[in-house]
Amino acid sequence: MEEEDTSTEVETEGKTHQATPSGQILATGEPESEAPVQPPKYSVYTLWEKRLIVLAASISAFFSPLTAQIYLPALPVLASEFHVSDSQINLTVTTYMIFQGVTPMFIGGLADSAGRRPAYVICFVIYIAANIGLALSKSYASVMVVRCLQSAGSSTTVALCQAVVADIVTSAERGQYIGITAIPIVLAPSLGPVLGGLLSEYLGWRWIFWFLTILATADLIALLLFFPETCRRIVGDGSVRAHPVYRTFWQMIKDWRQARQQKRRRQREREHGLARTATNTSAKSKIKFRLTPPNVWGSVMLLFEKELGILLGYSAILFSGFYAIATAIPSQFSQLYGFSDLQVGLMYLPMAGGSIVAAFIVGPTINKNYRRHAAKLGLGPVDKTRQADLSNFPIERARLEIGLPLLALSAMVMICWGWAMQYRASVAVPCVLLFLMGVGMIGFSNSVNVLIVDIYPGKAGAAVAANNLTRCLLGAAASAVIVPMINAMGAGWAYTLIGLLYVVGAPLMWLVMRDGIKWRKEIRDKEERKRLKKEEKERKKNGQTEAEKEVDTENGGDEAVVASPEGGGKKTEEN
């Protein structure tokens, strides 16, 4: 597939510049300076601005896993109200997960080409409309259909969150931010059943969806007012002035105030006869707003690349274990320990606590290991504000050296969990194991997510969408088969089998660390050959066009006016 040129032309004070996907604003048509040029800052945003932007994206990503889990306590009530079986009502959960995996391939690709803000607006408009439809549903068929739309609206917010981090955060500090974005993914499944049970019991099941409607509407308004466009194809490092659609209400107010100040300044200059001063030095994007069709196959084709295919496949296997535990917790703890629905919901909290610990410990550790490798290669002090060239940097080793010990922890805890359930250990034992599972599984997942964004910074939306696809499909399969597995072979051997899958696949991570640089070089060489081939075709096409113009010009010059016997004139061609 030919790669699309994602550079953006910008103008500043009459000079032509170019905003690259990496956010660098490069001057063109000017002589190069002999002095070494310091790499530009990766983003114009300050530390706290980046934190607030990532926090806003993380809050938006909270809706996808929350919506999947908050609905579960109301399933028996819905089955009774619509007169369907438990198996039929459970299909609304299965279809939700299928759309959760497929939809980000469409909107994630759209976000990479048309921008993050339009993608967020599309997601939340669909999501809010679907929640209103579910709250007003009067039949099982309507719940089934609108539940799919609800999933389509919420599922892409996770991929968008990861893409926003790639837009504004460098590789040197990306670990900590990716860790923070993982918190909603695990915290929501813990809080969702509790909130859903309370709303369903005291206000009725329809209020679950009215509650989500209110939250989503408030979040959409906040995004429109304050969340800036971060897509580097549109705004570069954040300094490029884009189409008004990409600008927040707050930015438009600042623009209006600045325009008024400039108008007053020019008026004073005219009155006093002063020379006009430059008033606007910010770059202006020439990209016009348009919703281009998303490249769906772009996300699918990423699965067939060596490095990313291995990372996504193994990460999906790891996360299927998470779904295998989370899905079986209600039946296991109600049967073995006699827990009520509220007590079962509280059992998800230890895993959420472990994920929070992983976010605040594993993230900084990933950054520290990155700096260690940079120092080992003699790259000097790492500047967090500037993106380093990772072409020959062992970024796979820097990330996975932290992830592999956490992977080993996850495998051991998975096996111990199965036998703890098999022999009905004290409640304290599964609580500790769930906490450790949150640390190990989410910590390893964070390291893989950081690596994926490092490898594909310009296609973060498509890459994370592919990651979401593999996770959701394998997660749906694990959710469907874990209870029959436990019934057939016992909890001990069922979870031991999953833990052994972790161990068997671990050498693939070593392969990624060993050959990652070589695989990335192969991809760059392949893309370069495609680019040269495309340029050669354009040159040939332009050459043919010029030749046709020359022929037309020569034919036009051969025409002459000859006097007719009647005294008039007519055109003839000379032989």
C-alpha positions in Angstrom: 0.0 0.0 0.0 1.4 3.4 -0.9 1.8 5.7 2.1 0.1 9.1 2.0 2.3 12.2 2.2 1.4 13.6 5.6 3.5 16.8 5.5 1.7 20.1 5.9 2.6 23.3 4.2 2.5 26.4 6.4 3.4 30.0 5.9 5.1 32.4 8.3 5.8 36.0 7.3 5.9 35.2 3.6 8.2 32.2 4.0 7.3 28.7 3.1 7.6 26.0 5.8 6.6 22.4 6.1 5.1 20.7 9.2 6.1 17.1 9.2 4.2 14.2 10.9 6.8 14.3 13.7 5.9 17.9 14.4 9.0 19.6 13.1 8.4 22.8 11.2 11.1 23.0 8.5 11.9 26.0 6.4 12.2 25.4 2.7 13.8 27.4 -0.1 16.4 29.0 2.2 20.2 28.4 2.3 21.2 26.0 5.1 23.3 27.4 7.9 26.7 25.9 8.5 26.1 26.0 12.2 24.6 22.9 13.7 20.9 23.2 14.1 19.4 22.1 17.4 16.5 19.7 17.0 13.2 21.6 17.5 11.1 21.0 20.6 8.6 18.1 20.1 5.7 20.1 21.5 4.9 23.7 22.4 2.8 22.6 25.3 4.1 23.1 28.8 4.4 20.2 31.3 1.1 21.0 33.0 -0.6 21.6 29.7 0.5 18.1 28.5 -0.7 16.6 31.8 -4.1 18.2 31.5 -4.4 17.1 27.8 -3.5 13.5 28.6 -5.9 13.6 31.6 -8.7 14.8 29.4 -8.0 12.1 26.9 -7.9 9.5 29.7 -11.2 10.6 31.1 -12.8 10.2 27.6 -11.2 6.7 27.3 -12.9 5.8 30.6 -16.3 5.5 28.8 -15.4 2.4 26.7 -14.6 -0.1 29.6 -17.2 1.6 31.9 -20.0 1.1 29.4 -19.0 -2.6 28.9 -19.2 -3.3 32.7 -21.9 -1.0 34.1 -24.5 -2.8 32.1 -23.8 -6.3 33.6 -25.8 -6.1 36.9 -29.0 -5.2 34.9 -28.9 -8.2 32.6 -31.3 -10.4 34.6 -33.7 -7.4 34.9 -33.6 -6.8 31.1 -34.1 -10.5 30.4 -37.2 -10.5 32.6 -38.6 -7.3 31.2 -38.2 -8.3 27.5 -39.1 -11.9 28.1 -35.9 -13.4 26.7 -33.5 -16.0 28.0 -30.2 -15.3 29.7 -28.3 -16.6 26.7 -30.2 -14.1 24.4 -29.6 -11.1 26.7 -25.9 -12.2 26.9 -25.6 -11.7 23.1 -25.8 -8.0 23.8 -22.5 -8.3 25.6 -20.9 -10.4 22.8 -22.0 -7.9 20.1 -20.7 -5.0 22.2 -17.2 -6.6 22.4 -17.2 -7.4 18.6 -18.0 -3.8 17.7 -15.5 -2.7 20.4 -12.8 -4.4 18.4 -13.8 -3.5 14.9 -15.0 0.2 15.1 -11.6 1.7 16.1 -10.2 0.6 12.7 -12.6 3.1 11.0 -12.5 6.0 13.4 -8.9 5.5 14.4 -7.7 5.8 10.8 -10.0 8.8 10.4 -8.3 10.5 13.4 -4.9 10.1 11.9 -6.0 11.9 8.7 -8.7 14.3 9.7 -7.7 15.1 13.3 -8.4 14.0 16.9 -11.2 16.6 17.6 -13.5 15.6 14.7 -13.0 11.9 15.7 -13.9 12.7 19.3 -17.0 14.6 18.2 -18.2 11.7 16.0 -17.6 9.2 18.8 -19.5 11.1 21.4 -22.4 12.1 19.2 -23.0 8.4 18.3 -22.5 7.4 21.9 -24.9 10.0 23.4 -27.6 9.2 20.8 -27.2 5.5 21.5 -27.5 5.9 25.3 -30.7 7.9 24.8 -32.0 5.2 22.5 -31.2 2.5 25.1 -32.9 4.4 27.8 -36.1 4.6 25.7 -35.9 1.0 24.3 -39.1 -1.0 24.4 -38.0 -4.3 22.8 -35.1 -6.7 22.8 -34.3 -6.1 19.2 -33.9 -2.4 19.7 -31.6 -3.0 22.7 -29.5 -5.4 20.5 -29.1 -2.9 17.7 -28.6 0.3 19.7 -26.1 -1.5 22.0 -23.9 -2.0 18.9 -24.1 1.7 18.2 -23.2 2.4 21.8 -20.1 0.3 21.4 -19.2 2.0 18.1 -19.3 5.4 19.8 -17.3 4.6 22.9 -14.7 2.0 21.8 -12.4 4.3 19.8 -11.8 6.7 22.7 -9.1 4.3 24.0 -7.2 4.4 20.7 -7.6 8.2 20.5 -6.2 8.5 24.0 -3.0 6.6 23.0 -2.7 8.7 19.8 -2.9 11.9 21.8 0.0 10.8 24.0 2.0 10.1 20.8 1.2 13.5 19.5 2.6 15.6 22.4 4.9 13.4 24.4 8.4 12.3 23.5 9.8 8.8 23.8 11.9 9.9 26.8 8.8 10.6 28.9 6.2 8.5 27.2 6.3 5.6 29.7 4.8 7.6 32.5 2.0 9.1 30.4 1.0 5.8 28.8 0.9 4.3 32.3 -1.6 6.9 33.4 -3.8 6.3 30.4 -4.0 2.6 31.4 -5.7 3.4 34.7 -9.2 3.9 33.2 -9.0 0.6 31.3 -8.8 -1.4 34.5 -10.5 1.0 37.0 -13.7 1.2 34.9 -14.3 -2.6 35.1 -14.0 -2.4 38.8 -16.3 0.6 39.3 -18.8 -0.3 36.5 -20.5 -3.2 38.2 -20.9 -1.3 41.5 -22.3 1.8 39.8 -24.6 -0.3 37.6 -25.9 -2.3 40.5 -26.7 0.8 42.6 -28.4 2.6 39.7 -30.4 -0.5 38.7 -31.5 -1.3 42.2 -32.6 2.2 43.3 -33.5 4.1 40.1 -34.2 1.3 37.5 -32.1 0.0 34.7 -32.9 2.8 32.3 -31.1 5.2 34.6 -27.9 3.4 33.8 -28.1 4.9 30.3 -29.4 8.3 31.4 -26.4 8.4 33.8 -24.0 7.7 30.9 -25.8 10.3 28.7 -25.2 13.0 31.3 -21.6 12.1 31.8 -20.8 11.9 28.1 -22.6 15.2 27.3 -20.6 17.0 30.0 -17.3 15.5 28.6 -18.2 16.4 25.1 -18.8 20.0 26.1 -15.5 20.2 27.9 -13.7 18.7 24.9 -15.2 21.3 22.6 -14.4 24.2 24.9 -10.9 23.3 26.0 -9.4 20.2 24.3 -6.9 21.3 21.5 -6.2 19.5 18.3 -3.0 17.5 18.7 -2.7 15.5 15.4 0.7 16.4 14.1 -0.4 16.2 10.5 -2.8 19.1 11.2 -1.0 21.3 13.8 2.6 20.0 13.8 4.1 20.6 17.2 1.0 22.6 18.3 2.1 26.0 17.0 0.4 25.7 13.5 -2.8 27.6 13.2 -5.3 25.2 11.8 -8.9 25.4 10.4 -11.4 26.9 13.0 -13.0 23.4 13.3 -9.8 22.3 15.0 -9.6 25.2 17.4 -11.2 25.2 20.9 -13.6 27.9 22.1 -10.9 29.1 24.4 -8.4 29.4 21.5 -11.0 31.3 19.4 -11.4 33.8 22.2 -7.7 34.3 22.4 -7.5 34.8 18.7 -10.3 37.4 18.8 -8.5 39.3 21.6 -5.2 39.1 19.7 -6.9 40.4 16.5 -8.4 43.3 18.4 -5.0 44.2 19.9 -3.4 44.0 16.4 -6.1 46.2 14.9 -5.6 48.8 17.6 -1.8 48.7 17.2 -2.0 49.2 13.4 -4.4 52.1 13.9 -2.0 53.8 16.3 0.9 53.2 13.9 -1.1 54.9 11.1 -2.0 57.8 13.3 1.7 58.4 14.3 3.2 57.5 10.9 5.1 54.6 12.3 6.3 51.6 10.3 4.1 48.6 10.4 5.4 45.9 12.7 4.9 42.1 12.2 1.8 41.0 14.0 1.5 37.3 13.4 4.5 35.0 13.3 2.6 31.8 14.0 2.5 29.2 11.2 -0.8 28.8 9.4 -1.8 25.4 8.1 -3.0 25.1 4.5 -4.8 21.9 5.2 -8.6 22.5 4.9 -11.0 20.6 7.0 -12.5 17.6 5.2 -13.6 14.1 6.4 -11.7 11.7 4.2 -12.7 8.1 4.1 -10.6 6.2 6.7 -8.0 3.7 5.5 -9.5 0.6 7.3 -7.0 -1.8 5.7 -4.2 0.3 7.1 -4.9 -1.1 10.6 -5.4 -4.6 9.3 -2.2 -4.6 7.3 -0.2 -3.6 10.4 -1.0 -7.0 11.8 1.1 -8.6 9.1 4.3 -6.7 9.9 6.8 -8.8 11.8 7.4 -6.7 14.9 3.9 -5.2 15.4 2.2 -8.5 14.5 4.2 -10.3 17.3 3.6 -7.5 19.8 -0.1 -7.3 19.1 -0.7 -11.0 19.1 1.2 -11.7 22.3 -0.4 -8.7 24.1 -3.8 -10.0 23.1 -3.0 -13.4 24.5 -1.9 -11.7 27.8 -5.1 -9.6 28.0 -7.3 -12.6 27.3 -6.1 -13.9 30.7 -7.5 -10.7 32.2 -10.9 -11.3 30.6 -10.8 -14.9 31.7 -10.4 -13.9 35.3 -12.8 -10.9 35.2 -15.6 -13.0 33.5 -15.4 -15.9 36.0 -15.2 -13.8 39.2 -19.0 -13.5 39.6 -19.7 -17.2 39.2 -16.6 -18.3 41.2 -17.1 -16.1 44.2 -20.9 -16.5 44.4 -20.6 -20.3 44.3 -17.4 -20.8 46.3 -17.8 -18.0 48.9 -21.5 -17.2 48.7 -20.8 -13.5 47.9 -23.6 -11.1 47.1 -23.6 -9.0 43.9 -22.1 -6.0 45.8 -19.4 -8.2 47.4 -18.6 -9.6 44.0 -18.2 -6.1 42.6 -15.8 -5.2 45.4 -13.5 -8.1 44.4 -12.5 -6.2 41.3 -11.0 -3.4 43.3 -7.7 -5.2 44.2 -6.9 -5.5 40.5 -7.7 -1.8 40.0 -5.3 -1.0 42.9 -2.6 -3.0 41.2 -3.1 -1.2 37.9 -2.7 2.1 39.6 0.5 1.0 41.3 1.8 -0.2 37.9 1.0 3.2 36.3 2.9 5.2 38.9 5.9 2.8 39.3 6.3 1.1 35.9 5.9 4.2 33.8 8.8 6.2 35.4 10.9 3.0 35.4 10.4 2.7 31.7 11.6 6.3 31.2 14.6 5.6 33.4 15.6 2.6 31.4 15.3 4.6 28.2 17.8 7.2 29.7 20.1 4.3 30.7 20.3 3.0 27.2 20.8 6.5 25.8 23.8 7.0 28.1 25.2 3.6 27.2 25.2 4.6 23.6 26.9 7.9 24.4 23.9 10.1 23.4 24.5 12.5 26.3 21.8 13.9 28.5 18.2 13.1 27.3 16.2 16.2 26.5 12.6 15.3 27.2 11.2 18.2 25.1 12.8 17.0 21.9 12.1 13.7 20.1 15.2 11.7 19.4 15.9 9.7 16.2 15.0 6.1 17.1 16.2 4.6 13.8 19.2 2.9 15.3 18.2 3.1 19.0 17.3 -0.2 20.7 13.9 1.0 21.8 12.6 -2.6 21.9 15.2 -3.5 24.5 14.6 -0.3 26.5 10.9 -1.1 26.8 10.7 -4.9 27.1 13.5 -5.2 29.7 11.0 -3.7 32.1 8.1 -5.7 30.7 9.5 -9.2 30.8 9.8 -9.5 34.6 6.2 -8.3 34.9 5.3 -10.9 32.3 6.9 -13.6 34.5 4.9 -12.3 37.5 1.7 -12.5 35.5 2.3 -16.1 34.5 3.0 -17.2 38.0 0.0 -15.3 39.4 -2.3 -16.8 36.8 -1.3 -20.3 37.7 -1.6 -19.6 41.5 -5.0 -18.0 40.9 -6.4 -21.2 39.3 -5.3 -23.4 42.2 -6.5 -20.9 44.8 -10.0 -21.1 43.2 -9.7 -24.9 42.9 -9.1 -25.4 46.6 -11.2 -22.5 47.9 -8.3 -20.6 49.6 -9.0 -17.9 52.1 -10.5 -14.7 50.6 -7.2 -12.8 51.4 -5.3 -15.1 48.9 -7.4 -14.1 45.8 -7.3 -10.5 46.9 -3.5 -10.5 47.0 -3.3 -12.4 43.7 -5.7 -9.9 42.0 -3.5 -7.0 43.2 -0.3 -8.7 41.8 -2.1 -9.5 38.6 -3.0 -5.8 38.2 0.7 -4.9 38.7 2.1 -7.5 36.4 -0.4 -7.6 33.6 -1.1 -3.9 33.3 2.6 -3.1 33.8 3.6 -5.4 30.9 0.7 -4.0 28.8 2.0 -0.5 29.4 5.5 -1.3 28.2 4.1 -2.9 25.0 1.8 0.1 24.4 4.7 2.5 24.8 6.7 0.5 22.3 3.9 0.4 19.8 3.6 4.2 19.9 7.4 4.5 19.6 7.5 2.4 16.5 4.5 4.1 14.8 4.4 7.7 16.0 2.7 8.9 12.8 0.1 6.1 12.7 -0.6 5.9 16.4 -4.4 5.8 15.9 -4.2 3.0 13.4 -1.7 1.0 15.4 -3.6 1.2 18.7 -6.8 0.4 16.8 -5.2 -2.8 15.5 -4.1 -3.5 19.1 -7.7 -3.0 20.3 -9.0 -5.3 17.6 -6.8 -8.3 18.6 -7.4 -7.7 22.3 -11.2 -7.5 22.0 -11.5 -10.5 19.7 -9.4 -12.8 21.9 -11.0 -11.3 25.0 -14.4 -12.2 23.7 -13.2 -15.7 23.0 -11.7 -16.0 26.5 -14.9 -14.7 28.1 -17.0 -17.3 26.2 -14.8 -20.4 26.9 -13.5 -19.9 30.4 -16.6 -21.1 32.3 -16.9 -24.2 30.2 -13.2 -24.8 30.7 -13.5 -24.5 34.5 -16.5 -26.9 34.4 -14.6 -29.4 32.2 -11.1 -29.4 33.7 -11.3 -27.5 37.0 -10.2 -23.9 37.7 -6.6 -25.1 38.5 -5.8 -26.6 35.2 -7.8 -24.1 33.2 -5.8 -21.1 34.5 -2.6 -23.2 34.4 -3.1 -23.6 30.7 -3.4 -19.9 30.2 -0.3 -19.3 32.3 1.7 -21.8 30.2 0.6 -19.9 27.1 2.3 -16.9 28.6 5.5 -18.9 29.1 5.5 -20.5 25.7 5.1 -17.2 23.9 7.7 -15.3 26.0 10.6 -16.1 23.6 8.8 -14.0 21.0 9.6 -10.9 23.1 13.3 -11.9 23.1 13.1 -12.1 19.3 11.6 -8.6 19.1 14.4 -7.2 21.3 17.0 -8.9 19.1 15.7 -8.1 15.6 13.5 -5.0 16.2 16.0 -2.5 14.7 16.5 -4.7 11.6 12.8 -5.1 11.1 12.2 -1.3 11.4 15.0 -0.7 8.8 13.3 -3.1 6.4 10.0 -1.2 6.8 11.8 2.2 6.2 13.6 0.8 3.1 10.3 -0.5 1.7 8.5 2.8 2.3 11.5 4.6 0.7 11.3 2.4 -2.4 7.5 3.1 -2.6 8.1 6.8 -2.3 10.8 6.8 -5.0 8.6 4.7 -7.3 5.7 7.2 -6.8 7.9 10.2 -7.5 9.2 8.5 -10.7 5.6 8.0 -11.9 4.8 11.6 -11.2 8.0 12.7 -13.1 7.0 10.6 -16.1 3.5 11.9 -16.0 4.7 15.5 -15.7 7.2 14.9 -18.6 4.4 13.7 -20.8 2.3 16.7 -20.0 5.1 19.1 -20.8 5.8 17.3 -24.1 2.1 17.6 -25.1 2.2 21.3 -24.3 5.2 21.8 -26.5 3.5 20.0 -29.4 0.4 22.2 -29.0 2.6 25.3 -29.0 4.4 24.2 -32.2 1.1 23.4 -34.0 -0.2 26.8 -33.0 2.9 28.6 -34.4 2.5 27.0 -37.8 -0.9 28.7 -38.4 -0.9 31.7 -40.8 -3.5 34.1 -42.1 -3.9 34.1 -45.9 -5.9 36.8 -47.9 -8.9 35.4 -49.8 -10.0 36.7 -53.1 -13.0 38.3 -51.5 -10.7 40.4 -49.5 -11.4 38.6 -46.2 -8.9 36.5 -44.3 -8.8 32.8 -43.2 -6.5 30.5 -41.3 -4.6 27.8 -43.0 -1.9 25.3 -42.0 1.5 25.3 -43.7 2.6 22.0 -45.0 
